[in-house]
Amino acid sequence: MPVNLLPPDPADLLPVAGVRLGIAQAGVRKANRKDLTVLLLDEGTSVEGVFTRNRFCAAPVQVCRAHLAAAAGIRALVINTGNANAGTGARGLADALATCDAMARLLKLKPTQVLPFSTGVIMEPLPVDRIVAGLPQALADADEANWAQAAEGIMTTDTLPKAFSKRFEIAGVTVNVTGMSKGAGMIRPNMATMLGFMATDANIAPELLQALTIELADASFNRITIDGDTSTNDSFIVMATHKAVHPQITSLSSAEGQVLKAALLNVAEQLAHAIVRDGEGATKFITIQVAGGKTNEECRKVAYAIAHSPLVKTAFFASDPNLGRILAAVGYAGIEDLDPSTIDLFLDEVQVVIQGGRHPDYKEEEGQRVMKKSEISVRVLLGRGSCSDTVWTCDLSHDYVSINADYRS
C-alpha cells in the first residue's frame, strides 16, 4: 500500500489551455489495460526537457533529444507503457522514429514535432505496430480534462496514478499548472523521474523554460531515491502554452517569475514525493536532511549514502533502531576530512547522537517509537559549515524483492 497517498480526484486536476490528452488500450504488453497516451499541444507551445544521464539511454530518449534540438515546435507527445524500448539497438531507434512518423501523418505534422516516450521492460523489441494501430483511438479520446486517465495510462508497477494541480495568479490573471508522473522502482533519477510531464498556461518567455526545467528537476525529482538505480528512460518534460493573458514573464528573478517558479516547484515536489510514497513495497516515507556541511554537494552525498543503504532501509522497515547503520553511511559517504566528533543525529525530535557518540539521554524505545511511524525525519548535523540539502526515500521491504523478482511474469 502506498504511504499516505491517495489517487487523484479528476475534479481536482485543472485543465491547461492548449493541452489535450488521449488514452488507448494498445495491448503493448498486456491486454485490456491503458498503455498508450498522447498529449496534443496547440501551436506556439514551448517544450523543454531533461533526460537520464544513464549512458545506456533508451531509443526514445535519443529521439526526444534530437527532436527538441531541431526546434521545429513540438506539437505532440506519445507515451507507451509495458515496453521501455531500451537496449534494443538500431531497431529500437527505428521503432521510436516510426512512432513519431505515424503520429505526424495523423496530425499532418513533421516527425520532428513529435516526442516519443516508453517505459517498461528493457531489451525487448517495441511492438510498434500495436502502438501505431492504437494512435487513432488515443487521438479520438483527446480532451483537456483527461489528466487523471492519462496519469493512469503511463503507470507500470505503480499502484496509484500520480497527478497534481495548482491554481495561482500572476498580475491578477489566473494561471493553471498540472503535472503527472510515474515511477515506483528503478528510481534514483539523476536528473528527473522515470517519466514526468508538467504543463502550464503561463506566459513565460520561451528562452527561460529550459533553465526553469533544470531547476525544477534539481529541487524535486533529483532529490528522491527508492533503490539507487538510474533508469535508461528517465524523462521530465515541461510545457508552457502561453495562453494566460498576463504580461510575459521575462525574468525568473522577477516577482512574477518567483511566483511561477514556486507554483511549478510545488507540483513537482508533490509528484516526486508521490513516487517515493508509492515505491515498490514501501511502508514508510523518510525525509533525510543533512545540514552543517561545507557545500550543498557534500550534504547531498551524505543524504544519498543514508538513503541508498540497504541496511538502513531494512532497519526502517523493521522499525529497528539499529542507528549505527546511519552513522556508518555518514562515514563512508566520501567526505575525506570528516570529523566524526562533530556529528549530531536526530530521528524526528529525538536526539540519538551528540558529538559523534550516543546521546546520554537517548533511550532505544524512543527511537523505536519514531521508527514505527509511517513518516519519519532523519536529521544529520555535520558541524563543519552552513550548507544543507534534503533527500526523500522509503524503506526496503520483502515486497520490493517479490515485485522485482516477478516483474516480467
Buried (B, 14 or more C-beta within 10 A) or exposed (E): EBBEBEBBEBEEBBBBBBBBBBBBBBBBBEEEBBBBBBBBBBEEBBBBBBBBEBEEBBBBBBBBBEBBEEEBBBBBBBBBBBBBBBBBEEEBBBBBBBBBBBBBEBBEBBBBBBBBBBBBBBEBEBBBEBBBBBBEBBBEBBBBEBBBBBBBBBBBBBBBBBBBBBEBEBBEBEBBBBBBBBBBBBBBBBBBBBBBBBBBBBBBBBEBBBEBBBBBBBBBBBBBBBBBBBBBBBBBBBBBBBBBEBEEBEEBEEEBBEBBBEBBBBBBBBBBBBBBBBBBBBBBBBBBBBBBBBEEEBBBBBBBBBBBBEEBBBBBBEBBBBBEBBBBBBBEBEBEEBEEEEBBBBBBEBBBBBEBEBBEEBEEEBBBBBBEBBEBBBBBBBBBBEBBBBBBBBBBBEBBEEBBEEBEE
